[in-house]
């Protein structure tokens, strides 16, 4: 149970109260005071059974077979892009004459893209209170429960705060003397766990669905058959 879930729950309660008062819907999400969120976190930890009845993610929207078929290429895209980054990395773009800083821009952009791909894979595998229309592994494997991914909350929070959002956690490099780097995240902790988790997912889907993940339609209309699991394994072995 994280701050984001608690914040959404509080927002829902307040909106209901406002509608009851004057029939007005305040619209989108609005800030929840940090002390209130922290107090609710403490209460939720102390009373997990009660909290479970109050803080619940939106129930997933059932996906049609056609929707799940269409999403295969998008899921594979996220995995393939992350594995490509692990193969080639960044930091290899040379300085460009007449474009000072362009090499740094490309290096940072490649890293940020890889981290967003990692976040998409994490949300797919972990199913932690994402929007109801988000496709997750559970849509393909109804009994899916990825225990190994549960400890990744802090790692994923780093991406949320340092890349996807302007989180105050970014200030750590200025005020805490932290020499932050994504190297451990990419090499030793979250990313290897995510990719092993996706291999586990591939091992649990039916053969027909696995064939879909291995069938790549190229821009020229041809079809290329790959072994996605083997590609992931090759990248992991290369970084171990």
Secondary structure, DSSP 8 states (H G I E B T S, - for coil): --HHHHHHHHHHHHHHHHHHHHS----S-----HHHHHHHHHHHHHTHHHHHHH----------HHHHHHHHHHHHHHHHHHHHHHHH-SS----BTTBTTHHHHHHHHHHHHHHHHHHHHHHHHH--S--TT---HHHHSTT---GGGGGGHHHHHHHIIIIIS--GGGGHHHHS-----SHHHHHTSHHHHHHHHHHHHHHHS-HHHHHHHHEEE-TTS-EEE--HHHHHHHHHHHH-
